Amino acid sequence: MTTIGVVITAHDQADMVEEAVASARAQTRQPDRIIVVDDGSRDPDSLEVLARLDTSPDVEVLQQSNAGVSAARNRGIGHCPCDRVMVLDGDDRIAPTFLERTSAVLDEDPDAVGASSWMRMFGLAHALVRPSGGAAVDFLARNACPAAVLLRHSAWARAGGYEETMREGFEDWDFFLSLLDEGGHVSVVPEALIEYRTSLHSSNVTSMDRRSELVSTLVDRHRDLYQRHLHEVVLALDAIQTRHLRAWEELAVRQPDLDLAEASFGDGGMAALVRVESARTRPPAS
C-alpha cells in the first residue's frame, strides 16, 4: 500500500502550527507520518507548542538551527520514509479531503510528479486562487502551483530537493522548475482544498520587493530550460500583461473619477485608454 507523510515546517508560528497539524490529522485519507520541522524557533509560545506536539504519539518534531524553509523541507522529506510526502507551511491548513484527492491524482496519472489544489486565502485578505499547474513550460513565466503540494518522494530526490540558498522567496517556484525539467507535470485539483493564511509580513508579500532580482536568479539557475522555451515564455508574459491591462480597463470604466491624464507607451496602454474613454462616453443602453 502506498504510504503518505506530511512534513510541516515551522518558525515562530506559535499555535498556528497546531492548526496545521490538526488539519493533517483530520484527513479522510490519514497520513502515515506527520513530521514537524522546527527551523530554529525562539519565541517562547512557539517553543511551548512544539514541545507539546513532540509528546504526541502521532507527531515527530525535528529541530534544527535556523536555515530557511528549503532546508527545513529537505530535512523533513529526507527523514520521511513514505512513498509520497506532502509539504505544508506551519501557518496554513488543508481541507479534510486534500490527501485523498491529490493522492488519487497520482494513482491515476503516472506522469504527475506532484499534485496540489486551488487555494482559499484567509487572514488579512480573502479570495479564491486558482493556480493551473502544468509541465515545465507552464512554470517559466510564473509559478503555477502552491507550495502546499503532495510529491512523489522519488521525484523530490531526483530533482535534488529544494535549493537551500534561496532564503528570500521563490524557493517553491525554483523547486518546481527543477522537478519538471526532465518531464512530467504537476496536477492541480480544481477545488479550494488549501487554506492559505495572509499577512503583510509573509514571504509571499515581502518577496515582491525583490521580485526582479529573484526572477533573475531563477533564469540563471534554469537558463537551459528558459532558452529551450524562449518563444513560449515571451508569449506567456505578454498574455499576463494583456490580462492585467484589461483588468485595469474594467476598473477605470467603473470609476469615472479615476485620472487618465497619462498613458503608458509600448505595452498597449494608449489603446487601453482609448477603449476606456470610448466606454465612458458611450450612451447607456436603452
N, C-alpha and C positions, 0 to 999 in steps of 0.2 A: 504494500500500500504506500502511496506517495505521502511523504511527511512534509509538514509545513511549520516553519518557525516565524516568529515575529520579532524583529530587532527594533527596539525603541531607543532613540538617542536622547540624552538629557543633559542640560547645562543650566543650572539655576532656574528651573522652571516650577519648583515647589509642587503644589497639588495638581497642577496641570498634567504632570507625568502620571499621577494616579488615574486621571481621566483617560489618558491614552491607554494605560494598562487595562482599565475597566472595559474599554471598547474592544480590546483584543480578547478579553475573557468572554465577552458577550456574543462571540461569533457563532453563527449556525453551523459552520464548519470549524470546530475547535482547533486551535493551533496545538501542535505537539510540543512546542517550546516557546516560551516568552523570555526574551533576554533584554534587559535594560542596560545600556552602556552609559555610565556617567562620565561625561567629558570634563572632569575637574571642577565640579560644583563646589562653591564656597559658602553660599547662602545657607544660614542655619536651618531655615524652614525646608529648603530643598534637601539638605542632608538628613533631616528627620524623616522626610517622606521616603527617601532612598533606603534608609535603614529599616523602615517599616516594611517596604516592599521586599527587602532582602530576606526577611523572615518568612515570606510567603512560600509555601511548598511548590507553587506553580510558576514562580518568577525567579530568574537568576540575575543578579546585579553584578556587572563588571565595572571596576573602577580604573580610570586612567587619568594621568595628568592632562591638563587642557591641551588638546592637539587639533581641535576642529572637528566639525561634523563628519567630514570624509573619513578621517582616521577612526572616529567612533563607529561609523557604519562598517568599515572594513573589519574592525576588531570584532564586532558582533556577528557579522556574517561569517567571518573566518572561524569563529568559535562555534557556530551553529552547525550541527551535523545533518540538518534536514535537506531534503531534495529541493525544496523551494523556500525562499525567505522573503518575507515582506518587510520593507523598510518604512518606519513611521517616526516622524519627528515628535518629540515629547510634549509639544503644545497642541497637537492635532488629535483628531479622533476618526474612527471608521465606523460606518454603519454595520449592523449585525451580519449582513449578507456579503460584506466585501470579500472575504476569503473564499466563500462558496462560489460567488460569481466569477471572480478573477481566476481561481483555480480551474473552474470548468472551461474557461477560455484556453488555458494552457493544455488541458486534457484533450481538447478538440482540435487544436491548431499547433502542430509540431514546429511550425516556423515562427511562432510567437515566443520570443525570449523573455518577455515580461508582459504584465497586464495591470492596468490601473482603471480609473473611472473618472467621471465628471466630479466636480467639487462644489460644495456649498460653503461660501465664505461666512464667517460669523465673527463676533467681537466688535471691532470698530466699524467694519464695513460688512454689508450683507448683499450677496449676489450669487447667481449661478455662474459657474465657469465650466466651459465645455472644451477641454483640450481634445485634439484629434488623434494623437498617436501617429503611428506610421513607420515607414522604413527610414534609413539614414537620411535620404534626401529631404524628407519631410521635417527633419530637425535642424537643417542648416540655417534657415532664415530666422527661426525662433524655436524655443523649447516647445515640445508638443506633448509632454507628459508630466504629470505631477511627480514630486519627489516621493510621495507615498505610492509604492509600486510593489507588486509581487514578482519576484525574479526566480528564474531557474538558477540554482546555485552554480551549476556548471557554466552558465553564461556569464555570471558575475566574475568567476575565476578566469575565464577566457579573456574577458575584457581588461583584466588587470586590476579590478576593483576601482574605487573612487580615487581621484587624484588628490592626494593629501596636501599638496602645496596650495591648492585653491581654497583659501580660507575667507575670501571676501565675497563669495557668492558665485552662482552659476555652476557649482560643482556637480549638481544633478544633470544639468544640460550637457556638460562636458562628459559625464559618465555615459549618458545615452548615446552620444556620438561614438564613443569607444565601443559600447555594447553592440552597436548596429553597423560598425564599419565593414564587417565581413559578411553582412547579410542578416536576414531575419527582420522582424518588426515588433513593435510594442503595440498591443491592442488596448483600447480604452472602452470600458463598458459604458453605454450611453445612459447612465443613471448616476445621480449625485450620491456616491457612497463614501466620499471623503468629506469630513468637516474640517475646514481649513481656518485656523484662528488668525485674525488680522490685527496688526498693531503697527504704529509708526516706527517702532524700534525693531521690527522683524527684518531679517536679512533680505527678504523679498523686496522690501521697500528701500532699505539703506543701500543695497547694491545698485539701485538705479542711478545713484550719484556717480557711479564709476562704470556705467554700462558700456560706453565705448571702449574703455580700457579692458574690461573683462571680455567683450566680444573679440577684441584684437587678440587676446590670449587664446581664445577658442580657435580662431582661424590659424594662429601659429601652431597650435598643438595638433590640429587636424587639417593641415594645409593640403595634403594629397586628396583628402575627401572633398574639400571645398573646390579644388581645382578640377576634379572629375565632374563636378556638378555645377560649374560656374553659371551656365545658362539658366538652370532651374533656380539657382539662388537669386539671381538678378530679377527674374520674373516674379518669384515669390515675394521678395522685398517690395517690388513695385505694386503688387496686389495688396499688400498690407498697407502701404502708403495710400493707395486709392480708397480702401475701405475707411481709413481714418479720415480722409478728406471728405468723403460722402457723409460720414457721421457729423463732421463739423458743419457741413451744409445744412443738414436737417436741424441741427441745434440753432444755427443762425436764422433759418427761416422761422422757427418757433419763437425766437427772441428778436423782434424787430428793433429793439433799442440797442442791440449789440453793434458797436462801432466797426464799420467795414471800410475805414479810410485808407487801409494799406493791404496790399495783396502780396503773397509770396510769388517768386518767379522761378520757372523751370520745373515745377513739380505739380502743375495743374491748378495752382492757387488762383490764378487770374480767371480761368474758366469756371472754377467753383464760385468765385464772387459774382460773375455774370449770371450764373444759374440762380444764386441766392436772390439777387436783385430782381430777376425776372419773376421768381416765385412770390417775392414780397409785393410786387406791383400788379400781379395778375388779379383780375376781378374775381371775387368769391363766386363759387359755383352756385347757380340759382336752383 
